[in-house]
Each structure stands twice: as structure tokens, then as C-alpha cells.
């Protein structure tokens, strides 16, 4: 078996969580599949490379915020460039933002 840092594709941790989220929110299913394809085929070495793939990605400390389904959902992930892994840290639901910046729950 090859060490993870020699793996051709980026390794995505929490694929199960992605599938479960897609089952729960069907409008996120196809955008998540497209995100997963783009990520696993990426060859990111730094944040600039991530921005080339996802121009609307934001960086907050050691996390990357990806907009999913035209910004209805936000996938907050961490990327370990040296070992070529992307881990899904948490989700933020951005659909239904109300006045005053308050968000409606799903």
C-alpha cells in the first residue's frame, strides 16, 4: 500500500457524512457530488491552488469554507496539504437568512 502522501488524489475524510447530508437535503446532493469530484481530482499544494478551483472559497484560520448549492449551504473543512487530505469539519445552513443576519434553522 502506498503512503497517503504518495496517493494521486486528495483523500476526503467523511464521505459518509456527505452522503447523509445529501440524503437529508436533496437540493445539495448534486452540488456535493460535483464538489467531491473536483476535490478528489485536485492537486492542491496551498490556499492559492484551492482558490483556483473554488473561487468563492473563504479561509478562516485553519479551515476552508466552501459554498455548496449556490451558497445555500456551507461546508467547513480542513485541508492538510502535506498528506493530501480534506476533512469535513461541520456544516452551516445558509438558506433562509432573515433580517438582522439571523438564520432560520433547517
GIJOCOR-V732511 format. One record per pair of residues at least 12 apart in sequence whose C-alpha atoms are under 6 Angstrom apart, sorted by sequence separation. I is the first residue (numbers start at 0). J is the second residue. If there is no record, write none. Layout:
[[I:J] [I:J]]
This chain:
[[63:75] [76:88] [63:76] [75:88] [62:76] [63:77] [75:89] [62:77] [75:90] [74:90] [73:90] [73:91] [72:91] [72:92] [72:93] [71:93] [71:94] [9:39] [8:39] [8:40] [44:80] [30:68] [27:68] [11:84] [12:85] [9:83] [10:84] [11:85] [12:86] [13:87] [9:84] [11:86] [4:82]]
